[in-house]
């Protein structure tokens, strides 16, 4: 943040809302991305997987690292959707099981 002046949050918001460039008032060294901090992870792969990763990454025009991140992200999202669907189905089954039977 510009040390020459301070401003309230309301003043900052008004300047932003008015379309003013607010970047001089931001301390970029303190910016954080919660949940998106980078951590290094080492994974050992057999040579054939490395070759396949390299071939695929060249074919689609991304780095090996980008391809691995993309595939892992897609898989996590798929697993999350399947888990949510299973929870929904379990809830529905529980509701239906508690319903009185028609004579």
C-alpha positions as a LaTeX table, in Angstrom:
\begin{tabular}{lrrr}
\hline
Residue & $x$ (\AA) & $y$ (\AA) & $z$ (\AA) \\
\hline
Unk1 & 0.00 & 0.00 & 0.00 \\
Unk2 & 1.15 & 3.50 & $-0.69$ \\
Unk3 & 2.70 & 4.60 & 2.61 \\
Unk4 & 2.11 & 8.29 & 1.84 \\
Unk5 & $-1.58$ & 7.95 & 2.58 \\
Unk6 & $-4.06$ & 5.71 & 4.22 \\
Unk7 & $-7.70$ & 5.34 & 3.43 \\
Unk8 & $-10.70$ & 3.61 & 4.87 \\
Unk9 & $-12.18$ & 0.51 & 3.33 \\
Unk10 & $-15.18$ & 2.59 & 2.29 \\
Unk11 & $-12.92$ & 5.07 & 0.46 \\
Unk12 & $-11.07$ & 2.20 & $-1.21$ \\
Unk13 & $-14.35$ & 0.56 & $-2.28$ \\
Unk14 & $-15.69$ & 3.87 & $-3.65$ \\
Unk15 & $-12.56$ & 4.44 & $-5.73$ \\
Unk16 & $-12.85$ & 0.89 & $-7.08$ \\
Unk17 & $-16.58$ & 1.28 & $-7.79$ \\
Unk18 & $-15.90$ & 4.59 & $-9.56$ \\
Unk19 & $-13.47$ & 2.81 & $-11.89$ \\
Unk20 & $-10.37$ & 4.44 & $-10.45$ \\
Unk21 & $-7.07$ & 2.55 & $-10.67$ \\
Unk22 & $-6.60$ & 1.24 & $-7.14$ \\
Unk23 & $-3.39$ & $-0.70$ & $-7.74$ \\
Unk24 & $-1.16$ & 2.00 & $-6.20$ \\
Unk25 & $-3.03$ & 1.44 & $-2.92$ \\
Unk26 & $-2.50$ & $-2.33$ & $-2.82$ \\
Unk27 & 0.43 & $-3.92$ & $-1.01$ \\
Unk28 & 1.13 & $-6.73$ & $-3.47$ \\
Unk29 & 3.62 & $-8.38$ & $-1.11$ \\
Unk30 & 0.78 & $-9.28$ & 1.25 \\
Unk31 & $-1.56$ & $-10.81$ & $-1.34$ \\
Unk32 & $-2.47$ & $-14.42$ & $-0.55$ \\
Unk33 & $-4.48$ & $-16.98$ & $-2.46$ \\
Unk34 & $-6.08$ & $-19.13$ & 0.25 \\
Unk35 & $-6.16$ & $-22.76$ & $-0.75$ \\
Unk36 & $-4.03$ & $-22.08$ & $-3.83$ \\
Unk37 & $-0.59$ & $-21.89$ & $-2.25$ \\
Unk38 & 1.86 & $-24.02$ & $-4.19$ \\
Unk39 & 3.49 & $-27.00$ & $-2.53$ \\
Unk40 & 6.06 & $-29.21$ & $-4.19$ \\
Unk41 & 5.29 & $-32.92$ & $-4.44$ \\
Unk42 & 7.68 & $-35.47$ & $-5.87$ \\
Unk43 & 6.21 & $-38.50$ & $-7.58$ \\
Unk44 & 8.20 & $-41.34$ & $-9.12$ \\
Unk45 & 6.78 & $-42.79$ & $-12.36$ \\
Unk46 & 7.93 & $-45.74$ & $-14.45$ \\
Unk47 & 9.66 & $-44.74$ & $-17.68$ \\
Unk48 & 6.73 & $-45.81$ & $-19.87$ \\
Unk49 & 4.39 & $-43.38$ & $-18.05$ \\
Unk50 & 6.88 & $-40.53$ & $-18.52$ \\
Unk51 & 7.07 & $-41.34$ & $-22.23$ \\
Unk52 & 3.27 & $-41.36$ & $-22.53$ \\
Unk53 & 2.99 & $-38.11$ & $-20.58$ \\
Unk54 & 5.59 & $-36.44$ & $-22.80$ \\
Unk55 & 3.94 & $-37.69$ & $-25.98$ \\
Unk56 & 0.51 & $-36.48$ & $-24.87$ \\
Unk57 & 1.79 & $-33.15$ & $-23.57$ \\
Unk58 & 3.58 & $-32.46$ & $-26.87$ \\
Unk59 & 0.48 & $-33.43$ & $-28.84$ \\
Unk60 & $-1.77$ & $-31.00$ & $-26.98$ \\
Unk61 & 0.89 & $-28.31$ & $-26.55$ \\
Unk62 & 1.35 & $-28.13$ & $-22.78$ \\
Unk63 & 4.14 & $-29.02$ & $-20.42$ \\
Unk64 & 4.28 & $-32.39$ & $-18.68$ \\
Unk65 & 3.64 & $-30.66$ & $-15.36$ \\
Unk66 & 0.58 & $-28.83$ & $-16.72$ \\
Unk67 & $-0.81$ & $-32.09$ & $-18.11$ \\
Unk68 & $-0.36$ & $-33.89$ & $-14.78$ \\
Unk69 & $-2.01$ & $-31.01$ & $-12.89$ \\
Unk70 & $-4.90$ & $-30.95$ & $-15.35$ \\
Unk71 & $-5.50$ & $-34.69$ & $-15.20$ \\
Unk72 & $-5.31$ & $-34.83$ & $-11.41$ \\
Unk73 & $-7.65$ & $-31.84$ & $-11.11$ \\
Unk74 & $-10.15$ & $-33.43$ & $-13.50$ \\
Unk75 & $-10.04$ & $-36.70$ & $-11.57$ \\
Unk76 & $-10.59$ & $-34.99$ & $-8.22$ \\
Unk77 & $-13.59$ & $-33.13$ & $-9.65$ \\
Unk78 & $-14.98$ & $-36.39$ & $-11.05$ \\
Unk79 & $-14.55$ & $-38.13$ & $-7.69$ \\
Unk80 & $-16.24$ & $-35.21$ & $-5.92$ \\
Unk81 & $-19.22$ & $-35.36$ & $-8.30$ \\
Unk82 & $-19.53$ & $-39.12$ & $-7.85$ \\
Unk83 & $-19.36$ & $-38.76$ & $-4.07$ \\
Unk84 & $-22.06$ & $-36.10$ & $-4.10$ \\
Unk85 & $-24.25$ & $-38.25$ & $-6.36$ \\
Unk86 & $-23.78$ & $-41.21$ & $-4.04$ \\
Unk87 & $-24.67$ & $-39.12$ & $-0.99$ \\
Unk88 & $-27.75$ & $-37.86$ & $-2.80$ \\
Unk89 & $-28.78$ & $-41.39$ & $-3.75$ \\
Unk90 & $-28.18$ & $-42.63$ & $-0.20$ \\
Unk91 & $-30.33$ & $-39.84$ & 1.17 \\
Unk92 & $-33.09$ & $-40.62$ & $-1.33$ \\
Unk93 & $-32.95$ & $-44.33$ & $-0.47$ \\
Unk94 & $-33.17$ & $-43.53$ & 3.24 \\
Unk95 & $-36.17$ & $-41.27$ & 2.67 \\
Unk96 & $-37.88$ & $-43.89$ & 0.52 \\
Unk97 & $-37.18$ & $-46.67$ & 3.02 \\
Unk98 & $-38.81$ & $-44.65$ & 5.82 \\
Unk99 & $-41.93$ & $-44.03$ & 3.75 \\
Unk100 & $-44.94$ & $-46.05$ & 4.93 \\
Unk101 & $-45.87$ & $-48.93$ & 2.65 \\
Unk102 & $-49.21$ & $-48.85$ & 0.85 \\
Unk103 & $-51.44$ & $-51.80$ & 1.86 \\
\hline
\end{tabular}
